[in-house]
Amino acid sequence: MIKTFLLIFFINFCLILSSSSTEVNLLKDGPLLNCSSTTKIHTNDEINDFLFNINSLYPNFTKIELIGHSVNGQSIYAIHIGFYENAPRVKLVANINGKERSGRELLLCFIQELCVFHFNLVNNIIVTVIPTINPDGFSNNKQNNAHGVDLETNFPRASDDYENFENREPETLAIMNLSLNYSFVSSISFREGELVVSYPFDNFNDSSQITYSRSEDDEIFRDFSISYTSKNIKLFENKFHYYGIVNGALFNPKIGSMQDWNYWYHSTIEITAYISTKSNFSTPEIWTENRESLFRYLNRSLVCINITIDCKNENSRTFFSIGNDKTPIDTLEKGFAYKAALPGIWNVTADGDTCKSQTEEIYISPFYITNIYFSLESSLIENQILTITTLVITIVLVGFIWAYLIILKNIENKLLKSQIQEEKQPLLNHDNNHNHNHNHNHSHNEGTDDEENSNETKK
């Protein structure tokens, strides 16, 4: 008994030593960063190594995805952090301008914090992080990519087909394909040069005038933007913009921006956070100022609806709208979708190509995901009946019109005959009179001839 106890104690003691030593090695040599004191600017290769090391440490809820390559062939990776594939998704990106590095370092610290200390949060959400969109720009210390193209304005504009992949840079295509493959509730792009958060539209109508460019979800954009700035004193106390937020068209109008495209294509609430005014930033300072904002933004993204639409006709495309939205949102092939929303009571309408529309009054919670389920009856039979009815009515109307035209034709013929007869009557009368006179003269002549013959006989 004593030997067994000692053996168990020895095994546990060894496990404790092993785990302690592993933790020490991770802190010293592994991917874990000391964000409260580091001054290091990580290279592209070091960022990729960091992502793979995080994935090896937390394989149960992280996944690495190669989303594309830069012009010079550098890999662009995304890390997905979350337990459940069908959870709402949030996207965080940085370094679209190659010279702006603060967002890269901020996101590395955030990845570590989320995985090590807040992994319970990813029970309800999937966070997709791309620390660098423009690795060539970073390597060359240039704003643009290796082709000299500004990626910030390389996305399809409002006047284009928003799925137009022609003449796009490879880095742009990487983000476009990522957005097409996943439905993101919200997103943030981190920039430098100001202390403010901007939201769409940057220039939706390709206008040359600087005016407020309002989207259908303008109130939601403002709410999400304030949720971020409210936890960052420098942003929130901006002297030029109330609450540290501004419409993109009033702040930095541009055509073909990433946030405009992401919103217009799939209703992603994407904002742009300008978090530093200087290139020689301090990572500990950037991390301290934005840490709470990031987690506040994640929690705000959970205030959304999860709508599932079941149409009796399985081949029908389904979509929905909230309130007075004029643009319905497609549920894609999954039959469900997430959509950021404002808390309160809203009318939610579900519809489909061959389904009966249905509207319900829904209470959207300010604290968690609101699940909504619609079961729509197929309108296919009704459509067929409507089609047959329309066809019958059309045939009947054609018949009526045809009969009406025949009647008109007959009436026209009768009138024409009557007119012809009226025109011929004077001629007939004239001929009759002429014939009558002719006959009378002929009879008179015959009488005279008879009298002459009679007289000659008497003689």
C-alpha positions as CSV (number, residue, x, y, z in Angstrom):
1,M,0.0,0.0,0.0
2,I,2.8,2.4,1.0
3,K,4.7,1.5,-2.2
4,T,1.7,2.1,-4.3
5,F,1.1,5.5,-2.7
6,L,4.8,6.4,-3.1
7,L,4.7,5.4,-6.8
8,I,1.6,7.5,-7.5
9,F,3.2,10.5,-5.7
10,F,6.4,10.1,-7.7
11,I,4.5,10.0,-11.0
12,N,2.5,13.1,-10.2
13,F,5.6,14.9,-9.0
14,C,7.3,14.1,-12.3
15,L,4.2,15.3,-14.3
16,I,4.3,18.6,-12.3
17,L,8.0,19.1,-13.0
18,S,7.4,18.2,-16.7
19,S,4.5,20.7,-17.1
20,S,6.4,23.4,-15.2
21,S,9.5,23.0,-17.3
22,T,7.4,23.0,-20.5
23,E,5.7,26.3,-19.4
24,V,9.1,27.8,-18.7
25,N,10.4,26.7,-22.1
26,L,7.4,28.2,-23.8
27,L,7.8,31.5,-22.1
28,K,11.4,31.6,-22.9
29,D,11.8,30.2,-26.4
30,G,8.3,29.5,-27.8
31,P,5.6,31.7,-29.4
32,L,4.4,33.4,-26.2
33,L,5.2,37.1,-26.2
34,N,5.9,39.5,-23.4
35,C,3.6,42.2,-24.8
36,S,4.1,44.4,-21.7
37,S,7.7,45.0,-22.5
38,T,8.7,43.8,-26.0
39,T,10.1,46.2,-28.6
40,K,10.6,43.7,-31.3
41,I,9.2,44.1,-34.8
42,H,8.5,40.6,-36.1
43,T,9.4,39.7,-39.7
44,N,7.0,37.9,-42.0
45,D,8.7,34.6,-41.4
46,E,8.6,35.1,-37.6
47,I,4.9,35.9,-37.8
48,N,4.2,32.7,-39.7
49,D,6.3,30.7,-37.2
50,F,4.3,32.3,-34.4
51,L,1.0,31.2,-36.0
52,F,2.2,27.7,-36.5
53,N,3.5,27.5,-32.9
54,I,0.2,28.7,-31.5
55,N,-1.6,26.1,-33.6
56,S,0.7,23.3,-32.3
57,L,0.1,24.4,-28.7
58,Y,-3.7,24.8,-29.1
59,P,-4.7,22.4,-31.9
60,N,-8.2,21.8,-30.4
61,F,-9.5,25.3,-31.2
62,T,-7.0,26.8,-33.8
63,K,-6.5,26.1,-37.4
64,I,-4.0,27.6,-39.9
65,E,-5.2,28.4,-43.5
66,L,-3.1,29.5,-46.4
67,I,-5.4,32.1,-48.1
68,G,-3.0,33.2,-50.8
69,H,0.4,34.5,-51.9
70,S,1.8,37.9,-52.5
71,V,3.2,39.1,-55.8
72,N,6.7,37.9,-54.8
73,G,5.3,34.6,-53.6
74,Q,5.2,35.2,-49.8
75,S,2.6,33.1,-48.0
76,I,-0.4,34.9,-46.5
77,Y,-1.8,32.9,-43.6
78,A,-5.0,33.2,-41.5
79,I,-5.4,31.6,-38.1
80,H,-9.0,30.6,-37.1
81,I,-9.6,30.5,-33.4
82,G,-12.7,28.8,-32.2
83,F,-14.3,25.5,-31.2
84,Y,-17.4,25.3,-33.4
85,E,-17.5,25.6,-37.2
86,N,-21.0,27.1,-37.3
87,A,-20.4,29.8,-34.8
88,P,-20.5,33.5,-35.8
89,R,-17.2,34.7,-37.3
90,V,-15.2,37.9,-36.7
91,K,-12.2,38.9,-38.9
92,L,-9.2,41.0,-37.8
93,V,-6.6,42.1,-40.4
94,A,-3.6,44.4,-40.5
95,N,-0.8,45.7,-42.7
96,I,-2.8,46.5,-45.8
97,N,-0.3,49.4,-46.0
98,G,3.1,47.8,-46.0
99,K,4.7,50.6,-44.0
100,E,2.2,50.3,-41.1
101,R,3.4,47.8,-38.6
102,S,1.6,48.5,-35.3
103,G,-1.4,46.4,-36.3
104,R,0.8,43.4,-36.9
105,E,2.2,43.5,-33.4
106,L,-1.1,44.2,-31.8
107,L,-2.7,41.2,-33.5
108,L,0.1,38.9,-32.3
109,C,-0.5,40.0,-28.7
110,F,-4.2,39.5,-29.2
111,I,-3.8,36.0,-30.6
112,Q,-1.7,35.0,-27.6
113,E,-4.1,36.6,-25.1
114,L,-7.1,35.0,-26.6
115,C,-5.7,31.5,-26.7
116,V,-4.0,31.5,-23.3
117,F,-6.4,33.4,-21.1
118,H,-9.7,33.8,-22.9
119,F,-10.2,30.5,-24.8
120,N,-13.7,30.2,-23.1
121,L,-14.8,33.2,-25.3
122,V,-14.2,31.1,-28.5
123,N,-16.8,28.7,-27.3
124,N,-19.3,31.1,-28.9
125,I,-17.4,32.7,-31.7
126,I,-14.7,32.1,-34.3
127,V,-12.0,34.8,-34.7
128,T,-10.0,34.8,-37.9
129,V,-6.8,36.8,-37.8
130,I,-4.6,37.8,-40.7
131,P,-1.6,39.8,-39.2
132,T,-0.3,40.9,-42.6
133,I,-2.2,41.3,-45.9
134,N,0.8,43.0,-47.7
135,P,4.0,41.1,-46.8
136,D,5.9,42.4,-49.8
137,G,5.1,46.0,-48.8
138,F,6.4,45.2,-45.3
139,S,9.6,43.7,-46.7
140,N,10.2,46.6,-49.0
141,N,9.0,49.2,-46.5
142,K,6.6,50.5,-49.1
143,Q,2.9,51.4,-48.8
144,N,1.9,49.5,-52.0
145,N,2.5,45.9,-53.0
146,A,5.4,44.7,-55.2
147,H,3.4,45.8,-58.3
148,G,3.2,49.3,-56.9
149,V,-0.6,49.0,-56.4
150,D,-2.4,50.4,-53.4
151,L,-4.3,47.5,-52.0
152,E,-6.5,49.8,-50.0
153,T,-8.4,50.8,-53.2
154,N,-8.0,47.5,-55.2
155,F,-11.4,46.0,-54.4
156,P,-14.5,46.1,-56.7
157,R,-16.4,49.4,-56.4
158,A,-20.1,49.9,-56.2
159,S,-20.5,50.5,-59.9
160,D,-18.7,47.2,-60.7
161,D,-19.8,43.7,-60.3
162,Y,-18.9,43.1,-56.7
163,E,-17.7,39.6,-57.6
164,N,-15.5,40.9,-60.3
165,F,-12.1,39.2,-59.9
166,E,-10.5,40.7,-62.9
167,N,-7.5,43.0,-62.6
168,R,-7.2,42.3,-58.8
169,E,-3.9,41.9,-57.1
170,P,-3.1,38.5,-55.5
171,E,-3.2,40.0,-52.0
172,T,-6.7,41.4,-52.8
173,L,-7.9,38.1,-54.2
174,A,-6.7,36.4,-51.0
175,I,-9.1,38.6,-48.9
176,M,-11.9,38.3,-51.4
177,N,-11.8,34.5,-51.5
178,L,-11.7,34.4,-47.7
179,S,-14.8,36.6,-47.5
180,L,-16.5,34.4,-50.1
181,N,-15.7,31.2,-48.2
182,Y,-16.8,32.5,-44.8
183,S,-19.7,34.7,-43.7
184,F,-18.2,37.2,-41.2
185,V,-20.5,39.1,-38.8
186,S,-17.9,41.8,-38.3
187,S,-14.4,42.8,-39.1
188,I,-11.7,45.3,-38.3
189,S,-8.8,46.5,-40.4
190,F,-6.0,48.2,-38.4
191,R,-4.3,51.3,-39.8
192,E,-2.0,54.2,-38.8
193,G,-1.9,57.9,-39.3
194,E,-4.8,59.0,-37.1
195,L,-6.6,58.1,-33.9
196,V,-10.1,57.4,-35.1
197,V,-12.4,54.6,-36.2
198,S,-14.1,55.0,-39.7
199,Y,-17.0,53.1,-41.1
200,P,-18.7,52.7,-44.5
201,F,-19.3,54.0,-46.9
202,D,-16.0,55.4,-48.0
203,N,-17.4,56.5,-51.3
204,F,-20.3,54.3,-52.3
205,N,-21.7,56.3,-55.2
206,D,-18.3,57.2,-56.8
207,S,-19.1,60.8,-56.0
208,S,-16.6,63.6,-56.4
209,Q,-18.3,65.5,-53.6
210,I,-17.4,64.9,-49.9
211,T,-20.7,64.0,-48.3
212,Y,-21.8,61.6,-45.6
213,S,-22.2,58.2,-47.4
214,R,-24.8,56.4,-45.3
215,S,-25.5,52.7,-45.5
216,E,-28.6,50.8,-44.5
217,D,-26.9,49.7,-41.4
218,D,-25.5,53.1,-40.4
219,E,-26.8,52.8,-36.8
220,I,-25.2,49.4,-36.4
221,F,-21.9,50.7,-37.8
222,R,-21.9,53.6,-35.3
223,D,-22.7,51.3,-32.5
224,F,-19.9,48.8,-33.3
225,S,-17.5,51.7,-33.8
226,I,-18.3,53.2,-30.4
227,S,-18.0,49.8,-28.8
228,Y,-14.3,49.9,-29.9
229,T,-13.5,53.5,-29.1
230,S,-15.3,53.5,-25.7
231,K,-12.5,51.3,-24.3
232,N,-9.7,53.4,-25.8
233,I,-9.3,56.8,-24.2
234,K,-7.2,58.3,-27.0
235,L,-9.7,57.3,-29.6
236,F,-12.8,58.2,-27.6
237,E,-11.5,61.7,-26.7
238,N,-10.7,62.7,-30.3
239,K,-11.2,66.5,-30.5
240,F,-12.3,66.4,-34.1
241,H,-14.7,63.4,-34.2
242,Y,-17.4,62.8,-31.6
243,Y,-16.7,59.5,-29.7
244,G,-13.7,59.0,-32.0
245,I,-15.8,57.7,-34.9
246,V,-16.4,59.1,-38.4
247,N,-18.0,58.2,-41.7
248,G,-15.3,57.1,-44.2
249,A,-16.5,59.4,-46.9
250,L,-16.1,62.4,-44.6
251,F,-12.7,61.3,-43.3
252,N,-10.8,59.7,-46.1
253,P,-13.0,59.3,-49.2
254,K,-11.8,56.6,-51.6
255,I,-13.3,54.3,-54.2
256,G,-12.8,50.5,-54.1
257,S,-12.1,50.1,-50.4
258,M,-12.0,46.8,-48.5
259,Q,-14.5,47.8,-45.9
260,D,-17.1,49.0,-48.5
261,W,-16.7,45.7,-50.5
262,N,-17.0,43.5,-47.4
263,Y,-20.2,45.2,-46.3
264,W,-21.8,45.4,-49.7
265,Y,-21.0,41.8,-50.6
266,H,-22.2,40.0,-47.5
267,S,-23.3,42.6,-44.9
268,T,-20.1,42.3,-42.8
269,I,-19.9,45.1,-40.3
270,E,-16.3,46.1,-41.1
271,I,-14.7,49.2,-39.6
272,T,-11.2,50.6,-39.9
273,A,-9.3,51.4,-36.6
274,Y,-6.5,54.0,-36.9
275,I,-4.6,53.2,-33.8
276,S,-1.3,55.2,-34.1
277,T,-0.1,58.5,-35.4
278,K,3.6,57.6,-35.5
279,S,5.6,54.9,-37.1
280,N,8.0,54.5,-34.1
281,F,5.2,53.1,-32.0
282,S,5.6,51.2,-28.7
283,T,4.1,47.7,-28.7
284,P,3.3,47.7,-25.0
285,E,1.6,51.0,-25.4
286,I,-0.4,49.9,-28.4
287,W,-1.4,46.7,-26.7
288,T,-2.5,48.4,-23.5
289,E,-4.6,51.0,-25.3
290,N,-6.4,48.5,-27.6
291,R,-6.6,45.3,-25.5
292,E,-10.0,46.0,-23.9
293,S,-11.3,47.5,-27.2
294,L,-10.6,44.2,-29.0
295,F,-12.4,42.1,-26.5
296,R,-15.3,44.6,-26.2
297,Y,-15.6,44.4,-30.0
298,L,-15.8,40.5,-29.9
299,N,-18.5,40.7,-27.3
300,R,-20.5,43.2,-29.3
301,S,-20.3,40.9,-32.3
302,L,-22.2,38.3,-30.3
303,V,-25.2,40.7,-30.3
304,C,-26.5,39.3,-33.6
305,I,-29.2,37.0,-34.9
306,N,-28.6,33.4,-36.1
307,I,-31.4,32.8,-38.6
308,T,-32.2,29.4,-40.0
309,I,-34.7,29.2,-42.9
310,D,-36.2,25.8,-43.8
311,C,-38.1,25.9,-47.1
312,K,-40.2,22.9,-48.1
313,N,-38.7,23.2,-51.6
314,E,-35.1,22.2,-50.9
315,N,-33.7,23.8,-54.1
316,S,-35.0,27.3,-53.2
317,R,-32.6,30.1,-52.5
318,T,-33.5,31.7,-49.2
319,F,-32.9,35.2,-47.8
320,F,-34.0,37.5,-45.0
321,S,-34.2,41.1,-44.0
322,I,-34.5,43.0,-40.6
323,G,-36.7,46.0,-40.1
324,N,-36.8,48.3,-43.1
325,D,-33.7,46.9,-44.9
326,K,-34.2,47.1,-48.6
327,T,-31.5,44.7,-49.4
328,P,-32.3,41.1,-48.4
329,I,-29.4,38.9,-47.1
330,D,-28.7,35.6,-48.7
331,T,-28.4,32.5,-46.4
332,L,-26.0,30.9,-49.0
333,E,-26.0,27.2,-49.3
334,K,-26.0,26.5,-45.6
335,G,-29.6,27.6,-45.1
336,F,-28.6,29.8,-42.1
337,A,-26.7,33.0,-41.6
338,Y,-25.6,35.4,-38.9
339,K,-26.3,39.1,-39.0
340,A,-25.2,41.9,-36.7
341,A,-28.2,43.7,-35.2
342,L,-29.3,46.4,-32.7
343,P,-31.0,45.1,-29.6
344,G,-34.8,45.6,-29.4
345,I,-37.9,44.4,-31.1
346,W,-37.7,44.1,-34.8
347,N,-39.7,42.6,-37.7
348,V,-37.7,39.9,-39.4
349,T,-38.8,38.7,-42.8
350,A,-37.8,35.4,-44.3
351,D,-38.4,34.6,-48.0
352,G,-37.3,32.4,-50.8
353,D,-37.4,32.1,-54.6
354,T,-40.1,29.4,-54.3
355,C,-41.2,29.9,-50.7
356,K,-44.0,31.9,-49.1
357,S,-42.7,35.0,-47.3
358,Q,-43.1,35.1,-43.5
359,T,-42.6,37.9,-41.1
360,E,-42.3,37.6,-37.3
361,E,-41.7,40.2,-34.5
362,I,-38.5,39.2,-32.8
363,Y,-36.8,40.4,-29.6
364,I,-33.1,40.7,-30.2
365,S,-31.1,40.3,-27.0
366,P,-28.4,42.9,-26.0
367,F,-26.3,40.2,-24.4
368,Y,-26.1,37.1,-26.6
369,I,-27.0,35.5,-29.9
370,T,-30.7,35.5,-30.8
371,N,-31.6,32.3,-32.6
372,I,-34.5,32.5,-35.1
373,Y,-36.1,29.6,-37.1
374,F,-38.4,30.0,-40.0
375,S,-40.3,27.1,-41.7
376,L,-41.6,28.3,-45.0
377,E,-44.2,26.6,-47.1
378,S,-43.4,26.1,-50.7
379,S,-45.1,28.4,-53.1
380,L,-44.2,26.2,-56.1
381,I,-47.8,24.8,-56.4
382,E,-49.3,28.2,-56.1
383,N,-46.9,29.5,-58.7
384,Q,-48.0,26.6,-61.0
385,I,-51.7,27.4,-60.4
386,L,-51.0,31.0,-61.0
387,T,-49.2,30.2,-64.2
388,I,-52.1,27.9,-65.4
389,T,-54.6,30.5,-64.4
390,T,-52.7,33.2,-66.2
391,L,-52.5,31.0,-69.3
392,V,-56.2,30.2,-69.3
393,I,-57.1,33.9,-68.8
394,T,-54.8,34.8,-71.7
395,I,-56.4,32.2,-74.0
396,V,-59.9,33.4,-73.1
397,L,-58.8,37.0,-73.7
398,V,-57.3,36.1,-77.0
399,G,-60.5,34.2,-77.9
400,F,-62.6,37.3,-77.0
401,I,-60.4,39.5,-79.0
402,W,-60.5,37.2,-82.0
403,A,-64.3,36.9,-81.9
404,Y,-64.5,40.7,-81.5
405,L,-62.3,41.2,-84.5
406,I,-64.4,38.8,-86.6
407,I,-67.6,40.6,-85.6
408,L,-66.0,43.9,-86.5
409,K,-65.0,42.5,-89.8
410,N,-68.5,41.2,-90.6
411,I,-70.0,44.5,-89.7
412,E,-67.4,46.3,-91.9
413,N,-68.3,44.0,-94.8
414,K,-72.0,44.6,-94.4
415,L,-71.5,48.3,-94.3
416,L,-69.2,48.1,-97.3
417,K,-71.9,46.1,-99.2
418,S,-74.6,48.5,-98.2
419,Q,-72.5,51.4,-99.4
420,I,-71.8,49.7,-102.7
421,Q,-75.5,49.0,-103.2
422,E,-76.4,52.6,-102.4
423,E,-73.8,53.8,-104.9
424,K,-75.1,51.3,-107.6
425,Q,-78.9,52.1,-107.1
426,P,-78.9,55.4,-109.2
427,L,-77.2,53.6,-112.0
428,L,-79.8,50.8,-111.9
429,N,-82.6,53.3,-111.9
430,H,-81.1,55.1,-114.9
431,D,-80.7,51.8,-116.8
432,N,-84.3,50.9,-116.0
433,N,-85.6,54.2,-117.2
434,H,-83.5,53.9,-120.3
435,N,-84.7,50.4,-121.0
436,H,-88.3,51.5,-120.4
437,N,-88.1,54.4,-122.9
438,H,-86.4,52.2,-125.4
439,N,-89.1,49.6,-125.1
440,H,-91.8,52.2,-125.4
441,N,-90.3,53.7,-128.6
442,H,-89.9,50.2,-130.0
443,S,-93.6,49.5,-129.4
444,H,-94.6,52.8,-130.9
445,N,-92.6,52.1,-134.0
446,E,-94.1,48.6,-134.3
447,G,-97.6,50.1,-134.1
448,T,-96.9,52.6,-136.9
449,D,-95.6,49.9,-139.1
450,D,-98.8,47.8,-138.6
451,E,-101.0,50.8,-139.5
452,E,-99.0,51.4,-142.6
453,N,-99.3,47.8,-143.6
454,S,-103.0,47.8,-142.9
455,N,-103.5,50.9,-145.1
456,E,-101.6,49.4,-147.9
457,T,-103.9,46.3,-147.8
458,K,-107.0,48.4,-148.0
459,K,-105.8,50.1,-151.0
